[in-house]
Amino acid sequence: MNFFRGVMGGQAAGPQPSGAETIQKLCDRVASSTLLEDRRDAVRALKSLSKKYRMEVGTQAMDHLINILQTDRSDSEIVGYALDTLYNIICNDEEEEQDAVSPLPASGKNKNVSMPDENAQKQADDLGAQFTEKFIQDPEHITLLLTLLEEFDFHVRWPGVKLLTALLKSQGVQLQGIILVSPMGVSRLMDLLADSREVIRNDGLLLLQQLTKGNAAIQKIVAFENAFERLLDIITEEGSSDGGIVVEDCLLLLLNLLKNNSSNQNFFKEGSYIQRMKPWFEVGDDNSGWSAQKVTNLHLMLQLVRVMVSPVNSPGATASCQKCMFQCGLLQQLCTILMATGVPADILTETINTVSEVIRGSQVNQDYFASVNAPSNPPRPAIVVLLMSMVNERQPFVLRCAVLYCFQCFLYKNQKGQGEIVATLLPSTIDANSISAGQLLCGGLFSADSLSNWCAAVALAHALQDNLTQKEQLLRVQLATSLGKPPVSLLQQCTNILSQGDKIVRRGSKVQTRVGLLMLLCTWISNCPIAVTHFLHNQDNVPFLTAQISENLGEDERLVQGLCALLLGICIYYNDNSLENCTKDKLKQLIEKRIGKENFVEKLGFINKHELYSRAALKPQPVFPSPEQMLFDHEFTKLVKELEGVITKAIHKSSEEDKKEEEVKKTLEQHDNIVTQYKELIREQDAQIQELKEQVASMTAQNEQMQTTVTQQLSQIQQHKDQYNILKLKLGKESQSQSSSQGDSSQVNGLQTEELSQLREEVEELRKQHALLQTQLGEKDALINTLVSEVGTAAGLDNTELLQELDALKSQVQSQSSEINQLKSEKQELLKRAEAASSDTVPTTDASLDASTMADLESRLAAQMSETEKLKESRAELAQQLDSVTSTVAILQTEKAKLQTEVQESKKEQDDLLMLLADQDQKIHALKKKLKDLGQTVEDEEEDDVTDQTSDEDEDED
C-alpha cells in the first residue's frame, strides 16, 4: 500500500519516481493484479494522473483500460474510472473550459490568444485526434462502448456518453460510419433522451448533435426514432423560448435533422409538428428585458422556420410548408412580433427574414402580408413601415438588408402586389395626406445616401420584374423637380442623374448609386420595346453611354462601364426600329465606330467577372459584410446571364443577318400562330367532346331514372285498371236492377267504357314510344282514368238514389190519399145514419147515444182534416224537393258533357305529345350519330326493347 500512498499524494521515504515510471507501475498493476480491488485502485490512480500526464497515460494505459472495459463489466465502479480516464486523454480540457466560460460565439473564440497558447492548443488537438484514431482502429471498441451505454448505472452511462461525444468531436466522420453499421447503434443513443436523469439526457443531446452533423442517413434514422416528438416535448417542458440551455441544445439538434434533408422536412410537416411551433412565438405586450438565452432560443426557432421554407428547398415542399404555416396561424404570429415594440434588433431582423421566406412565392401569404397594419395612429401598412426603415440611413445595415429582402419576397411572382406598388406612383392614385410605398421608394432613389439609392432602385426593379404591364405603367410617372419647371418622367430623371452635370451627378457619382440606377434601367427596358423607345427618345442618353463605354477608367468604374454596355445592348436587342435615328443598324454602326465590337463585348464581360457578382448569384437573400460591397442583386444576375449571350450575338450580326433573322422570326411567328390556332381548335374540340360525354352521361342517368319512373307508373296503371274493373262490375250489377228511367245512365256508362278501352289502347301504344315522354303519358292516363271514374260515379250512382227517393215520395202520397178517401166515406155513412134516426121515433136513451156518437165522429173528422192539411203541406215540400233533384240531375248532365270535352282535349294533347316524341327521337338519333362519328361508343336500345316486350305481355294478360 506504500506504493498507492505515493501515487495518491502520501509522503514516502526515498526519492520520488517520475510520472512516467508511476504510470508504468500502475499499468503493470492493472494488468497483473488478480484482486478486483487492486485493479480498481490502480485505475483510480490513472484517472487522477490522466489530466496532468495525458501523453503518458494515453500511450501506456489505453490498451489496459480497454481490457478493463471488456473483462470487468460487472463492476460499475472500475468501468466508470476507466471511461473517465479515456475521456480525459481524448478530450481537450482547455477547450471544454473555454466553451463553458466564454460567452463569445465559436467564430469569436481565441481571437486574443497569444501565439504560444495557439500552438499548445493545436498540439492538444493533435494529441486528442491521435488517441481517437488509436481507439477507433478496432470498431469493436465502439460497439463495446455502445453496449456499455445500455447500463442504467449513472457511473457507467454518464462517462460513456461523454467519451463517445469526445470521440465524435475528434473523428466525427469515422465514428458516424461505425455507428451506422452497428446493430441498433442509433437506437441505443436515442434511448438517452428518455433517461429521467437530466444530466444524462442533456449530454445525450450534445452527443446526438455531434452524431447528426452532415450525415443524412443517420439524420433519417434519428428522425424516424421519434426524435421530433421527444425534442418538442423537452422544449415545452423546459419553457419554450423562456427555457435555458437545454432548449438551445434541442433546437440545434432539430436544425441538424432538418437542414438540407428533404425527407426529414416532409416527415416533420406530415407529422403536424409545424403546428406545434406556433406557441414558441407568443410574446407578451411587455418585451423589455429579454435575457441573452431567450434571444438565442428565439433566434434558433426562427432559423428552424426558415429551414422549412428555404428557397433552396424544392418548390413543392416549400409551398406546402408555407400553406401549413398560414393555416395554423404561424405567419400571423410572426407578423405580430414584426409589429411589436421592444423586440431586440437582432430578433426583429431575423423575424423579417423569416416572414420574407414564409411569403416568398405564395400568393395567399403575400396577400395576407399586404393586409397587415402597424399599430400606429393612423394605422399604416406594414410594408410602408418597413420601407421607412429601409430608406432611413440611421437604421442598422443588417436591418435594412432584411427589409429589402422582405420587399423582394413580397413581390416575387406576385403581379398583383407589383401592380399595387406601381399604382402608388401614378398621378391618379397619389394621396397627399398619407405616405405610400411609391413615395418612399422615390424619396430613397433620389436621396443623398448612396445605400438608400441602391436599395430603392433594386426594390423598384423588383416591382417591374417579368411584368410588361407595370413597365409600361411606370412610364406614366411624373416627378416635380423644382418650382417653376415642368415635371419630368421617372425614366428621364433616372437618366438625368447619370448624364447631367449638376448636383445630382455629384451625389450620383458614387459607384453604388450609379450601379443601382443602371440595374433599374436595365430591368425596366428589357423585353419592353416601348420603354426602349422612350429611353432612346432622349438624344443625350446614347452619347452618354457610348462615352462611358469608350473611356479608359479605373478599376472602380469598370463595373459601371459593363452596365452601360449592357444597357446599350438591351436598346439594340429590344429595338423595334420605331425611331429613325436610333434603329438597330445605326446603333450597331455607332458602336463599331466609337467603341469597337470587340471592345464593347469586353466591357460587357466586366459584369460577371466582378468578385461580388458570383456572391450575389448564390442565393436570393442580400447578405453583405459591409454597405460598400452591396452592388449586385440576385435577380439582376439572372438577367445578365440571360442577356449577355444574345446581346453579343446581336452586336456581331450584320444587317442582312438581322433581316434574315427577322424574316425567320416572322415565319416562326406565323407558324406559332398556326400552331396556336390548331391548339385552340383542339381545345375547342376537346371541350365539345367533353361536353358531349357529359351529355351522354347525363342522358344515361336520365334514361335510368325514367325507366324507374316508367316501372312505377306501370304498376300504378295496373292498380287503376284493377280498381276500374271492380267499379265496372259493380255498375253492371246495379244497372240490371234499375228501372227504365235509369237506362240512359247505363248507356252513358257503356259509352264511357268504350272510351276507356280506346284510351287504354292509346296508352299501350304510347307506352311503346321513347322513355323520355313515358312519365308525361303515364300522368295523362292516370288523369283520364280518374275523370272516367268520377263521371261514372256521378252519373250512375247519384241518379239511382234520386229516382228511388222519388218513388218513395209517390207511394207515401198515394197512401195518404187513400186514408183521406176512407175517412170521407165513413163520414158519409155517419151522416146517413143521423138523418135516418131523426125521422123515426126513437126512445130517449138511443137519441142521446146517437148524439154522443156524432160528437165522437165530428172530433175524428176534425183530426183527419188537420192530418190532411199536413199531408198537403208535406206534398208541396216533396214537390219542391223533386224540382231540386231534377235541377241537380241537369247539372250533373252538364258536368258530364264538360268531362267528355276534357277527355277530347286530353286526346288532342296526347297527339301533340306524340309529335314531340317523334321530334325527340330524331334529335336523339342525330346526337347518337354524331357521337359515333366522334369515336364514342353508343349503347343500343336493348333495354327499351325489353321494356316494350314486357308491356305487350301485360296487355295480353289483360
Secondary structure, 3 states (H helix, E strand, C coil): CHHHHHHCCCCCCCCCCCHHHHHHHHHHHHHHCCCHHHHHHHHHHHHHHCCCCHHHHHHHHHHHHHHHHHHCCCCHHHHHHHHHHHHHHHCCHHHHHHHHHCCCCHHHCCCCCCHHHHHHHHHHHHHHHHHHHHHCCCHHHHHHHHHHCCCCCHHHHHHHHHHHHHHHHHCHHHHHHHHHHCCCHHHHHHHHHHCCCHHHHHHHHHHHHHHCCCCHHHHHHHHHHHHHHHHHHHHHHCCHHHCCHHHHHHHHHHHHHHCCCHHHHHHHHHCCCCHHHHHHHCCCCCCCCCCHHHHHHHHHHHHHHHHHCCCCCCHHHHHHHHHHHHHCCHHHHHHHHHHCCCCCHHHHHHHHHHHHHHHCCCHHHHHHHHHCEECCCCCEEHHHHHHHHHCCCCCCHHHHHHHHHHHHHHHCCCHHHHHHHHHCCCHHHCCCCCCCHHHHHHHHHCCCCHHHHHHHHHHHHHHHCCCHHHHHHHCCCEECCCCCCCCEEHHHHHHHHHHCCCHHHHHHCCHHHHHHHHHHHHHHHCCCHHHHHHHHHCCCHHHHHHHHHHCCCCHHHHHHHHHHHHHHHHHHHCCCCCCHHHCHHHHHHHHHHHCCHHHHHHHHCCCCCCHHHHHHCCCCCCCCCCHHHCCCCHHHHHHHHHHHHHHHHHHHCCHHHHHHHHHHHHHHHHHHHHHHHHHHHHHHHHHHHHHHHHHHHHHHHHHHHHHHHHHHHHHHHHHHHHHHHHHHHHHHHHHHHCCHHHHHHHHHHHHHHHHHHHHHHHHHHHHCCCHHHHHHHHHHHHHHHHHHHHHHHHHHHHHHHHHHHHHHHHHHHHHHHHHHHHHHHHHHHHHHHHHHHHHCCCCHHHHHHHHHHHHHHHHHHHHHHHHHHHHHHHHHHHHHHHHHHHHHHHHHHHHHHHHHHHHHHHHHHHHHHHHHHHHHHHHHHHHHHHHHHCCCCCCCCHHHHHHHHHHHHHHHHC
